[in-house]
Amino acid sequence: MLKILGIFFVFCLVCIYTDLMNPAFHSSTNLENLVERLGLFGCLSIGVAFVIICGGIDLSIGSVVGLSGTLLPWLMKENMPWSDAPMPIWQAVSATVVISALIGLTHGLLITLIRLQPFVVTLCGLLCYRGLSRWLTDDNIQRFSSEHKDLRQVAVGKPFLMADVALWFGSVLAGVLLLRFVLAMRPSVRGATRPLPTLIGSMAAASLACGGYWIQHAGPFEEKGHLIALSQLEAPMPFLIMMGLAVLATIFLTNMTWGRYLYAIGRNEQAARYSGIGTKKITVLAYVLCSLLAGIGGMLFALENNAVEPDRQGNFYELYAIAAAVLGGCSLRGGEGIIIGVLIGTAVMRVLNNCIILLDIPPQLEFAIIGGVILIGVIADEVFKMIGGAMRARFSSPSRPG
């Protein structure tokens, strides 16, 4: 929890600094673009969080993004051997989703049955899927035709205002968490959930709802300033999809048995196996979910750009996803991490990228900055581990006789 609060403080600090240095940061156009990119990269970060929590790693995310983004327009444009016609939209989307899931299934089976190292398996996948997407298209750029306008709305549509989303989502979340807090205080279920974090989460969600209501009603009465930009800010579809995936992922990790098994495997796989957990099945599931979300993200990236370059689509995206998960509290050792932290980590990565653009920092330094951020996150993780271990040892040791 302390690490998540720390990275949230960093997020606020970077936002304030960037806005002070360049007021264009709080313009509606920039904020909408920032939120849209947050939604696109957030899908990838949520996926890799499952793998990191169970103690694994996936380096093939960027290539899966490139392959799925390439497959979608290719399947809808090229004649299929069995029908001499391109696939309909729904079949192309379904096929891309299934192929993405099969990639994760292959990774999981190679890691659990043959006991190959996740680093080696996913590194080979990084190379194979990139080469496959380039071979299928002969390195030609894939574009969507005018017939796919309705499909593109999944990535470029903006159906709601952000203030409305904050108001309704915050209200529902606050109500659910408050109900869980009340139930947690009952003696019959005490210990099933932690009351204090639940109460803090409920208060934060209520604050989000109040902020949405305030911006919604106070913004139009301001002549100028930040409220105008916030009141006019629209919610891109990728952001809404990411929020839906985040809710499902949180429910999976906190309220479902398989989610708890992921944490158990990440903390100690051998102990989890001895306790009767099907560690192989759960590990395979984690890799399937990771590749599946990478495939969904790849389709969203392709639809948002309206064109796909097979040799460049998704390059280094695994770097962004892993960095966001680590910054958000996922330990590379496994067994730790929550989805809200992953989303905050993703937001930090996107704001840093936006800061580089707005402050005219040389773009060549982008990867150096990202590498430094990852290093800081890993160092912070180790420091918190050491402090936590020292505190546990101090309070658990018996007191010396006086």
N, C-alpha and C positions, 0 to 999 in steps of 0.2 A: 504493500500500500504506500509506503514512504517513497519507493522508487517511482511509482506512478504519479504521486503528487509532485515529485521533483521534475519529472519530464513535462508535466502539465505547466509547471512554473516556467520551464525553459520555453515552451510553446508560447505562453503569454508574453514573455520577455522578447522573443524574436518578432512577434507580431507588433508589439508596441514600438520597438526600435525601427522596424521597417516602415511603419506608418509615419513615424516622426521624420525619417530621412526622405521619404517619398510619399506624399499624401495620395498618390494614385493607388496605393495599396487598398484603401477602403472604398474605391469606386465599385459600382455594381458589376461592371464588366469583369474587373479583376477578381472580385470575390466569387462570382459565379464560375469563372474558369478554375479558380482555386478549389472550390467545392466539388466541381465536376471531376477534376484530377484526383481529388481525395477519394471520391467514390470509385474511380477506376482502379487506382492502386490499392485501395482498401480491400477490395475483393481478393487480390493476390495475397495481401498480408494476413487476412483471416485464414486463408488456406494453408499458408506455410506455418501458421501458429499451431495447427493440429500436429504437424510433423515434429516441430521443435518441442512441443510439450511432451511428446512420447519419446524424446531423446534422439530424434533423427535429424536429417537435413535434406533439403531438396534443391539442387543446383540447376534443375532443368526447367524451372518455372518460366523463364524468359523464352526459351525455345518452344515450350508448350503454348505460350501466348502467341508466338509467331506462327506455329503450325495451325492452331485453331483459327486464328485470324485469316490465314491464307486459305484454309479449307472451305470456310463458309462461302465466300464469293466464287471460289473455284467450282464447288459442287453445284452452285446455282447457274453457272455459265457453261461448263463443259458437258458434253453429251456422255451419259453413262453407258457402259458396254451392254447392259442388260435391257435398256429401254430406248437407246438412241435419242435421248432427250435429257436436258439438265434436270436436276432434282427440284421439286417444289420447295418453297421456303421452309415449311414445317419439317420436311424430311431432311433438308440440309442442316437445319439447326439441331434436330434430334441426332443425326449422324455425328455431328461435331461434338456434341455433348457426350455421346457414347464413346467415341474415340478418346476423348480426354480422360474419361473414367477408366478406360482400358489401359491407358498409359500408366495411371496410378496403380492399377491392379498389377500390372507387370512389374513395376518397381517394388511393390510390397511383396510379391511372391519371390522375386530374386533375393530380397533382403532376408526374408523369414525362412524360406525353404532351402535355398542354397547358401544362405548366411554370407552373402557378399556385403561389403561395407556400403552404407548409404551414400557416402561421398563418391565412391567409384561408380555405383549404379547410376546415380543422377547426373554425374559428370558425363558419362557415356551417353545418357539420354540427351543432355544439352547439345552434344555434337550431332547425334543421329537425327533428332527432330528438326534441327536447323537445316541439315543437309537434305532431309526428305522434303521439306517445304520448298526449298530452292529447286530440287529436281522435278517436283510435280509441276511447277509453274515455269520452269526454265528461266528463273530469275526475272520473270515478267511481272510488272506491277498489276495487282488484282484490284478491280474497281467494282463498285455496286452500280447497277443501272437505275434508271428512273422508276422502274417497276418496284423497287425495294424501298420506296419512300416511307411506307408504313412501318417496315421493319426497322428503319433507321431511327424512328421516333423512340425506340427502346433505349437508344444511347444519347440522342440529342434533344428529346422532349423535355419540357419544363412545365409540368401540370399544376404545380402548387407554388405558393410563396413560402420562403423559409420560415417566416414568422408563424404562418399557419402550422407548418410541420412541427416547429418547436413547441407551439401551444398544445397541440393535440397529442403529440408523442410524449412530451414531458408530463402532461396530465395523466395519461394512461399509465406510464411507467411509474409515476409517483404513487398512484393508487395501488398498483400491484405490489410495489415494494413496501408501502405502508401496511397493506394487508399481511404481507409476509412477516413484517415486524410484530404486528399484533399477534399473529399465530405463534411466532417464536417465543413470545413471553408466556405462553400457556405452559403449565408444568408438563402436560402430556407430550408435547413436541419440543420441549426445551432441549437444546443441543443439536437439533436437526439443521438449524441455520444460525448464523451469528447475528445477534440483534443489532449491535452497534454499526457494523458496516452497512447493514440493510437500512437502518435509520438514516445514516449519512447519505446513502444513495437516494433514498426517498426525498430528502431535503434538496439534494442537487437537482433531481428531476423536477421537483416543484419550482425551483429557481429558474430552470430552463423554460418551463411553461409560463411563469410570470414574465420572464424576459421577452418571450414571444408575444404575449398579450400587450406588454408595454410598447414594444416596437411597432406592433400592429396598429395601435391607437395613437401613440404619441408622434410617430414619424411624420405623418402628413401635416402636422401643425408646426413643424420646424421649417424655417426658411432655408437653412442650409446646415450642413454638418453630417456627422456619421449616421444619424438616424434615417436620413433620406435614403442613403445607400442600402441600409439594412432593411428598411420597410419595402423597398422595391426589389430586393434580392429574391430571385426565383430558385426553386429547388430542382436541379438537374436529375434526370432519371437514374444515371449511375449512382448518385448519392442515395437515392431512395432504395435502389436495389441493394447497395452496401448496407444500409441500415436494416433492411429486412434480413439479410444474411447474418448480420451481427446479432440480431435478436435470436435467430434460430441457433447460431453457434453458441451463444451464451446459455440458452436453455439446454442444449446438448451437453455442454461441459459441466454445468452446475446441477441439473435436475435429472439427468439420465445416467444410468449405470455405466454405459459404455464410455461416457465422458469422464467419469471418475476413474475408470480403468486406465484411460490415457495418462492421467496424472500418476497413477500407481506404477505404470510401466516406466514412465520417465524418471521416477524417483529411484526405483530398484526393480529392474525387469525380472531378475531371478526370484526375488521375494514375491513378486506378483504372480509368477508362474507357479511357485510352490503353494500359493494361497488358492489356486484353482482358477485363476483368470486365464482365458484363452489369449495369451499375449500375441500370438501370430495373427489371429483374426483382427484384433484391435489395431495392430501395427499396419496391416494391409488396409484397413478402413481409413486410417489417418492419411496414407499416401493417396488413396482413391479420392478422398475429399480435397486434398491439396491440388491434385491435377485437375479435378472437376472444376474447382473454383478458378484455377488458372485458365482453363478452357473457356469458362464463362467470361472471365476478364478479357481474354484474347478476342472474343467475338465483339464485346463492347468497345474495345479499342479500335477494332477494324471498322465498326459501324460509325463510330465517332469521327474517325479520320476520313471515312468514305473511300479509302484506298489503303492497300497493304503492300509494303515492299518486303518480299520474303527474306531478303538478306539482312534487313535491319529491324523489322518488327519485333519488339520485345527484347532487344539487346540490353543486357545488364539489368533487366527488371527483377531478376532474382535477388540482385544486390539491394534494390530498394525494399523489396518485401522482407528479406531477412533483417535488414537494418531496422525497419519499422517494428518488427516483432521483438527484436532484442531491446530496442529503446523502450518499448511498451511493457517490459517486465518479463518477457519470456527468457528463461535461462537456457543457454546452449547446452547445459548439462541435462536438461529435461526436468519435467515434474513441476514447472512453474509457468504462470502466465494466465492473464484474463483478457477477454476480447476488448473491453473498454480501454485497457492499456495499449493494445495493439493499434486501435483506432487513433489514440493520441499520438503514438509513435509515428503512424502514417501521416498525421497532420503536421508533425514537426518536420518530416522529410519534405513534404510538399511546400511548407512555408519557407524552408531553407532554399529550395529551388526557386521559389518566387522571389525571395530576397536577393538571390544572385542576379536575377534578371532585372529587377527594379533598381538595384543599386549599382548597376553597370560593373559588377564584379566579373573578371574574365571567365568565360564559360569553361575554359580549360581547367579551372580550379574546382569544378563541380565534384568530380570524383575524389579529389583530394579532401574536400570538405566532408563528403559522405564517408570516406574511409576513416577520417578522424572522428566523426560522430559514432561510427560503429565501435571504434577502439575505446572511446569514452564510455559507451554503453557497457562493453564487456568489462572494463576496469571497474565501473560502478557496481556491476553485478558481483564481481569478486570481492570488492570492499564490503558490500552489504552482507555477503556470505560470511566473511570473517568477523564482522561486527556481531551479526546474529549468533554465530557459533560461540563467540566469546561471552555474550550475554547469557546464552542458555547454559553454558558451562558454569558461569558465575552463580546463577540463581539455583541451579540444580545441585551444586556441590554442598555437602553437609557443612554446617557451621562448626568452627572449631570450638572446643570447650573453653570457657573462660577461665 
